[in-house]
């Protein structure tokens, strides 16, 4: 009668494990090592005692075990560099009674059988590398973290706290806010805080891609798929973003015809390049952003309701600058330090008048407009102090108008009798309001007789 594996003595199982000659690791849900095979210990130049309990990323270079242990998604024949050696790694989630408890990972040196697959993966990695080299956003933009999201207003901190909290989730996020509020910065910060941080962050401006090219750009195409298709085909943005995050900016401008295809990707986790016969499994986290009211677009039948709910699992709204006035000087100082590095300046400050102007402006273009104003100022600056004269004309015109009104007001002298009459009238109105319309009580509040009160009331309100 066949024995169950659980019926074997533990000493036997341990010996069988050693005889397999495999390099494997077992981690718990938190990505902490529970077991490391003897062969793997020797390869890593460590011991089982030293490795157990440590985060797997501290023991094994470029490990993704902690991600598999959290997501429950297996990764087969992945390429992983460990201690200068290129290995073929496979990672499997471990389920006990239907509950995800951890993950098992194995690594082997490439063999002739998997060498072709290895070469194909290297070619894909080269394609991804070329993508990042040609993308201005990735060439110039440093690693954005939550520390780069500046602000202390309650509304902003609420949005920032929510973004931090959901970073490690795989659920879709919809970021809304006016143009220039920093939606892409939020998306970058979420990605860089997530378990996907070591994998691509691919931004797509849905408003910038022609409708006829949307499918080939997002999902890629095979050689010969259409006239003008590149030899060898082309990877789409979704495949480039595999294991990472795809940022769909201006999602409200996504053509209606493409919305159903995006929905299918979100539901099935697969893409089908143009001209392909089979679907390709992909693992990406979706972050979408828009300055439009998608719920209103759903009502108007210009945006699919089912896609809206798929994207809007977690909603983060970024407040406009006019609703966080207390943050304006803080953000201005932060942007000024950034511009100093770009323009090789040091010690630049704002005059008090400029600070007042910045705080009083409504900023329809939000942080992007503020940065534009400051960049303009630092370009025309001679010394180290930004004055009103260095601001754009439309901001200086507002100041000139206010100054003219002040001058006119100072030159106009109202007769004393009229000034007193206005004051008395306002005092009576206020007293009646406090006394809830009771004239006798209002007279007492003003400290005058009932007769005097009625005379003045008749004078001002009859």
C-alpha positions, 0 to 999 in steps of 0.5 A: 500500500502506498504511503502518504508523504506526511507518513514518512519519518521526518528524518527520511524527508530531510535526507530526501531533500538533501539528495535532490541536490536542488537549490530551493528556499521556503518563505512565509507570507511575510517573505521571511526564510523558513528553510534554505536547502544545503545546496543553496546555503553553499551557493550563497556562502551562508548557513541555514541557522544564519538565514532562517528568520531573515527577509529573503531579499537580504539573503538572496540577491534580486529575489521576488519570493516575497512578492509571490508569497504575498500575491499567490501568483507563480513565476516560472523560468524567470531569469535571476542574477545571483552572486554574479551568476545568471540562474533560471528561477521558478517560484510557487505559492504554497497553499494549505487548506486553501490559504496562502501560507508562503512560497517555494522557490528553486534556482538552476543554472541554464541548460541547453533545453532552456537556453533558447527561452533564456535568450528570448527573455534577454531580448525582451529585457533589451527592448525594455531597456531601449524603451526607458532610454528613449523616454524623457520621463525616465531619463530625467525623472529621479526616483519619486517617493512620498517624501517628494509629495510636499504639503501639510494641509489636512486635505492633502495629507489625507490623500497622501496617507491613503496612497501610502496605505494602499501602495502594497496592494495590487488593486487598481487605483483611480487618481483624480484631480485638476491638471497640474495637481501632481497625479503622476507624481502620486502614481510614481510614489505608489509604485516606488513604495510597492513590491513592484518597485524593482520592475517597470513603471510605464506611463501612457498618456491616453490623450496623446495616442491616435485611436487607430494606434491604440491597440498596437501601442498598448498590446503590441503587434507581431511581424506582418500584422499590418502594412508598415509593421516592424520586422520582428514585431513590437512589444506593447506597453502592457508587456513592457510593464509586466510585473510592474505598474502601468499608469494610464494618464488622462484615462477619460480620453480613452477611445470608447472602442478601446475601453472594452479591450482594456476591461478584458485585460483587467478581468483576464490578466491577458493581452493579445498582440495584433496579429497574434493567435494566442493570448499572453499572460501579464501581471501588472498593477493599474493606476489610472488618472484623470481630470474629468468626472468619470461618474458623469461620463458614465451617466452620459454613456461616454465611459463604460460603467463596468470599466469605471468600477474596475479602475475605481477600486481605490479612489485618491483625490488630489485637492487643487492648490487654491484649497490648500493655501497653507501649502503654497509657500512650502511648495514654492520653497521646495520647487525653488530648491529644485530649480536652484540645482537646475540653474546652478543657483544658491540661496535664492529667496522670496520678498514678502510682497512675492509671498503675498502674491503667491498666496493670494493667487487662485492657481488655476494651473495648480502646482504646474503653474506655480513651477512655471512662474518660479522658473520664469522668475529665476531665469530673469533674476539678477541677484538672489531675491525674487521680487514682484518685478520678476513675476509674469505680467498677469500676476503683476497686473493684479498687484497694480490693480490692487494698488490703484484701488488703495490709492483711490480709497485713500484719496476719497474722504467721506463727510463725518456725518455720513460716516457716523450715519453708516456706523449707527445703521450697522450697529442697529442692524447688528443689535436687532440680529442679536436681540432676534428683532426685539427693538426694546432689547436692541435699544438696551444692547446699544445703551440708548433710550427706547425713544432714541432707538425708534427715532434712529430706526425711523431715520435709517429704515423708513 
